[in-house]
Amino acid sequence: MASQGGIQELMTAEAKASQIVQEARSARTERMKEARVEADVLIDEYTREKEAAYQAARSKSSGSSTNDFSALDRSTDYDITNMNQQFQFNAEKVIQMMVDKVTGEFPLKVPEARIKQSR
């Protein structure tokens, strides 16, 4: 009968251990849920902060970008005007040079090897 009591005692200890393990799992699951909620709150706060900083930087730079674009437009217009003036100034010279090259006499140099080969 002593063995009967020992077995009963082991079964009781096993049930207690199982209950302790189950409670530990439940507690861990609950802690994980709480940590997830806290992390979501922190992420939301961080996202809001960064979004506000981005919007502030964007609104700050949007005014200067208009100035940058107008300066770029002025610079581009100046460059285009300058190139058109250079074209007008040099167009006649280039046309005359091309006509001279096409219609003018130019020496035809035949390589020495060709001359020997044709004989």
C-alpha positions in Angstrom: 0.0 0.0 0.0 2.9 2.3 0.4 3.5 2.0 -3.3 -0.1 3.0 -3.8 0.5 6.2 -1.8 3.8 6.8 -3.7 2.1 6.5 -7.0 -0.7 8.8 -5.9 1.9 11.3 -4.7 3.7 11.2 -8.0 0.5 11.7 -9.9 -0.4 14.7 -7.7 3.1 16.2 -8.2 2.8 15.7 -12.0 -0.5 17.4 -12.0 0.9 20.4 -10.0 3.9 20.6 -12.3 1.6 20.5 -15.4 -0.5 23.3 -13.9 2.6 25.4 -13.1 3.9 24.9 -16.7 0.5 25.9 -18.1 0.3 29.0 -15.9 3.9 30.0 -17.0 2.9 29.6 -20.6 -0.2 31.7 -20.1 1.8 34.4 -18.3 4.4 34.4 -21.1 1.6 34.7 -23.7 0.1 37.6 -21.8 3.5 39.3 -21.5 4.0 38.9 -25.3 0.6 40.5 -26.0 1.4 43.4 -23.8 4.9 43.9 -25.3 3.3 43.8 -28.8 0.8 46.5 -27.8 3.5 48.6 -26.3 5.7 48.2 -29.3 2.8 49.2 -31.6 2.3 52.4 -29.5 6.0 53.2 -29.7 6.1 52.6 -33.5 3.0 54.8 -34.0 4.6 57.6 -32.0 7.9 57.3 -33.9 6.1 57.3 -37.2 4.1 60.4 -36.3 7.3 62.2 -35.2 9.1 61.3 -38.4 6.1 62.2 -40.6 5.8 65.6 -38.9 9.6 66.2 -39.4 9.3 65.2 -43.0 6.3 67.4 -43.6 8.1 70.3 -41.9 11.2 69.8 -44.0 9.1 69.5 -47.2 7.1 72.6 -46.5 10.3 74.5 -45.7 12.1 73.4 -48.9 9.1 73.8 -51.1 9.4 77.6 -50.9 13.0 77.5 -51.8 12.5 75.0 -54.6 10.3 77.6 -56.4 13.2 80.0 -56.2 15.6 77.3 -57.4 13.4 76.6 -60.4 13.1 80.2 -61.3 16.9 80.6 -61.0 17.3 77.5 -63.1 14.9 78.9 -65.7 16.8 82.1 -65.9 20.1 80.3 -66.3 18.7 78.0 -69.0 17.2 81.0 -70.9 20.6 82.8 -70.7 22.4 79.7 -72.0 19.9 79.2 -74.9 20.2 82.9 -75.9 24.0 82.6 -75.7 24.1 79.5 -77.9 21.7 81.0 -80.5 24.0 84.1 -80.7 27.0 81.9 -81.2 25.2 79.9 -83.9 24.3 83.1 -85.8 27.8 84.4 -85.5 29.5 81.2 -86.7 26.9 79.8 -89.1 28.2 81.5 -92.2 31.8 80.5 -91.4 30.8 76.9 -91.0 28.7 76.8 -94.2 31.6 78.4 -96.2 34.1 75.9 -94.7 31.9 73.0 -95.6 31.4 74.2 -99.2 35.1 74.7 -99.6 35.8 71.2 -98.4 33.2 69.7 -100.7 34.0 71.7 -103.8 37.7 72.5 -103.3 40.6 70.5 -104.5 42.2 68.3 -102.1 45.2 66.0 -102.7 44.4 62.4 -103.1 47.1 60.3 -101.4 47.4 56.8 -102.6 49.3 54.5 -100.3 52.6 53.2 -101.7 51.4 49.6 -101.3 48.5 50.2 -103.6 50.7 51.7 -106.3 53.0 48.7 -106.2 50.1 46.3 -106.2 48.5 47.8 -109.3 51.7 47.6 -111.5 
